[in-house]
Amino acid sequence: MTPKRCLLWDYTNTQHCPSQLDQVNFKGPIHSVSNWNAWTPPELKGRAPFRPMIHDAGKLSGQDWATIQGTHNSIIHFFNEPERNGISPQQAADAWKRQILPLRNQGNKLVSPSCAGDEAGHAWIADFMGKVASNPPDYLGMHYYGPDGNAAIRDIQNMHKLYPKHPIIVSEIASTAREKPSVVGFTVQVANFMDSTDYVFEYGFFGCMEHLADNFVSPAAQLMNPNGSYTDLMHKLMSEQPMHP
């Protein structure tokens, strides 16, 4: 089975517990790393491909942009939930044509902006994809959060129906349920679906950081404990493919 899991390695881990990355088995289902930034975590030490991100419009200039311009033969993510960051589809399309498309000249593949899995997110990405139809992305990025694995699968399937030519990268996904059995059930169900679905290229489960990012995400879905050690769920994602309840 092809490994498809991307480790969402929060930038705070680089500051507080970088050596924990040594505990990750990159010969199993986890095969790449992202950190919502353009810079590669030095503790990765070349052990797996890094997926740089142009997180927002501010990253289209300065040191972050210089880092992106120096990127070759990679998969580059463009904008993280732009509909929640005050970026219009037109602004994103203009930047896409002006700055992002030339990155292909260095052997890079490009991921569309990853929007939230709600009405506003779906409307934003539809507008953007229409505006860049003549030079579309290599991959369709998307996010999904919620308590229901069936609903998550339906959303991924619906996105594929809308954009059937684009392999999907689910760049953030997690259960928002508060009970651990429900979170494990969601993770097992959705990971096994994505692993066995050919149009899903890659996916990353959210929560590999010492502390909760906000009150929306579930403590039961955390992949790292407050002391930097990994949770049981992280160990399952590192070792099980297919996953078991």
C-alpha positions in Angstrom: 0.0 0.0 0.0 1.4 3.4 -1.0 2.3 5.6 2.0 0.2 8.8 1.9 0.5 10.3 5.3 2.1 13.7 5.8 3.3 14.6 9.3 2.0 18.1 10.3 5.0 19.1 12.4 4.1 22.3 14.1 6.9 25.0 14.1 6.8 25.1 17.9 8.1 21.6 17.9 11.3 22.9 16.2 11.7 25.3 19.1 10.7 23.0 22.0 11.2 19.3 21.2 13.1 18.9 17.9 14.6 15.6 18.9 11.2 14.0 18.9 11.3 13.9 15.2 14.0 11.3 15.5 11.3 9.0 16.9 9.2 9.1 13.7 9.4 6.1 11.5 9.6 7.4 7.9 9.7 3.9 6.5 6.1 3.3 7.4 2.8 5.1 6.4 4.2 8.6 7.2 6.3 9.7 4.3 6.5 13.5 4.2 6.5 16.5 6.5 4.9 20.0 6.5 4.9 22.8 9.0 2.8 25.6 7.5 6.0 27.4 6.6 8.4 27.8 3.7 11.4 26.7 5.8 12.4 23.1 6.3 12.7 21.9 10.0 16.5 21.3 10.4 15.7 18.3 12.6 14.2 16.6 9.5 17.8 15.9 8.3 16.6 14.9 4.8 14.8 11.8 6.0 11.6 12.6 4.2 10.3 15.0 1.6 9.3 18.4 3.0 6.2 20.2 1.7 6.7 24.0 1.9 3.7 26.3 2.2 3.0 29.9 1.1 0.7 30.3 4.1 -0.8 33.8 3.3 -0.3 36.9 1.2 2.5 38.2 3.5 4.6 35.2 2.5 4.7 36.3 -1.2 7.7 38.6 -0.3 10.6 38.8 2.0 12.6 35.8 3.3 9.8 33.4 3.0 9.4 34.1 -0.6 13.1 33.9 -1.2 13.0 30.4 0.4 10.2 29.4 -1.9 12.0 30.7 -5.0 14.9 28.5 -4.0 12.8 25.4 -3.9 13.2 22.7 -6.5 11.4 19.4 -7.3 9.0 19.8 -4.5 5.2 20.0 -3.8 4.3 23.5 -2.8 1.2 24.4 -0.9 -0.4 27.8 -1.8 -2.5 29.6 0.9 -4.0 28.1 4.0 -7.8 28.8 4.5 -7.6 32.1 2.5 -11.3 32.6 2.9 -10.7 33.1 6.6 -7.7 35.3 6.1 -9.2 38.1 4.0 -7.8 36.9 0.7 -10.2 37.0 -2.2 -10.2 34.4 -5.0 -9.2 37.2 -7.4 -6.2 38.2 -5.3 -5.2 34.6 -5.1 -5.6 34.0 -8.8 -3.6 37.1 -9.6 -0.7 35.9 -7.4 -1.1 32.4 -8.9 -0.5 33.7 -12.4 2.1 36.2 -11.4 4.3 34.4 -8.9 3.2 30.8 -8.3 3.0 29.3 -11.9 6.7 30.2 -12.6 7.7 27.9 -9.7 6.9 25.0 -12.1 10.0 25.9 -14.0 12.1 24.5 -11.1 10.4 21.1 -11.2 7.8 22.0 -8.5 4.2 20.8 -8.4 1.6 23.1 -7.1 -1.3 22.6 -4.6 -4.4 24.8 -4.7 -5.3 26.8 -1.7 -6.7 24.6 1.1 -10.0 25.9 2.3 -12.1 24.8 5.2 -14.7 22.1 4.6 -17.7 24.5 4.9 -20.0 26.5 2.6 -17.6 29.5 2.5 -14.6 27.3 1.8 -16.4 25.4 -1.0 -17.5 28.7 -2.6 -14.1 30.3 -2.4 -12.3 27.3 -4.0 -14.9 27.1 -6.8 -14.4 30.7 -7.6 -10.6 30.3 -7.6 -10.6 27.2 -9.7 -12.7 28.9 -12.3 -10.3 31.8 -12.4 -7.2 29.6 -12.9 -8.9 27.1 -15.2 -6.4 27.7 -18.0 -3.4 26.9 -15.7 -4.9 24.8 -12.9 -3.0 23.4 -9.9 -1.5 19.9 -10.0 -3.3 19.0 -6.8 -6.5 20.1 -5.1 -5.9 21.0 -1.4 -8.7 20.8 1.2 -9.3 20.7 4.9 -11.9 18.8 6.9 -12.8 18.9 10.6 -15.9 17.3 12.2 -17.0 14.4 14.4 -18.5 12.2 11.6 -16.3 10.0 9.5 -19.1 9.4 7.0 -19.5 13.1 6.5 -15.7 13.6 6.0 -15.7 10.9 3.3 -18.7 12.4 1.6 -16.9 15.8 1.5 -13.8 14.3 -0.1 -15.9 12.4 -2.6 -17.9 15.5 -3.5 -14.7 17.5 -4.0 -13.4 14.8 -6.4 -16.7 14.9 -8.3 -16.3 18.7 -8.7 -12.6 18.5 -9.7 -12.1 15.0 -11.1 -8.8 15.8 -12.9 -7.0 16.9 -9.7 -5.6 14.4 -7.2 -6.6 15.6 -3.7 -4.3 16.5 -0.8 -6.2 16.7 2.4 -3.7 19.0 4.0 -5.5 19.1 7.4 -8.1 16.7 8.8 -9.1 15.6 12.3 -12.1 14.5 14.4 -13.5 17.3 16.6 -15.3 14.7 18.9 -14.2 14.9 22.6 -14.4 11.2 23.3 -11.3 9.2 22.5 -13.2 6.1 21.1 -15.1 8.4 18.6 -11.8 10.1 17.6 -10.1 6.8 17.0 -13.1 5.5 15.0 -13.1 8.6 12.8 -9.3 8.4 12.3 -9.3 4.7 11.4 -12.4 5.0 9.1 -11.2 8.0 7.2 -7.5 7.0 7.0 -8.4 3.6 5.6 -10.7 5.3 3.0 -8.0 7.7 1.9 -5.4 5.0 1.8 -7.5 2.9 -0.5 -8.8 5.8 -2.7 -6.6 6.4 -5.7 -7.5 10.0 -6.2 -6.3 11.0 -2.7 -2.6 11.6 -3.1 -1.7 12.6 0.5 -3.2 13.6 3.8 -2.2 14.9 7.2 -4.0 14.5 10.5 -3.9 17.6 12.7 -2.6 17.8 16.2 1.2 17.1 16.4 2.0 19.8 18.9 2.5 20.0 22.7 -0.5 22.2 23.3 -4.0 22.6 21.7 -3.9 25.1 18.9 -7.4 26.4 19.9 -10.7 25.4 21.5 -12.1 24.0 18.2 -9.7 21.1 18.0 -10.2 18.1 20.3 -7.8 17.2 23.1 -8.6 13.5 22.2 -7.2 14.0 18.7 -3.8 15.4 19.8 -0.9 13.4 18.4 1.6 14.8 21.0 1.4 15.1 24.7 2.3 18.3 26.7 5.7 16.8 27.5 6.5 16.2 23.8 6.0 12.5 23.8 3.6 10.9 21.2 0.1 9.8 22.0 -1.3 6.4 21.2 -3.1 7.8 18.2 0.2 9.1 16.8 1.8 5.7 17.2 -1.2 4.2 15.3 -0.7 6.6 12.5 3.0 5.9 12.4 2.6 2.1 12.3 -0.8 0.9 11.1 -1.7 0.7 7.4 -4.5 -0.3 7.2 -5.5 1.1 10.6 -7.3 -1.0 13.2 -10.0 0.2 15.7 
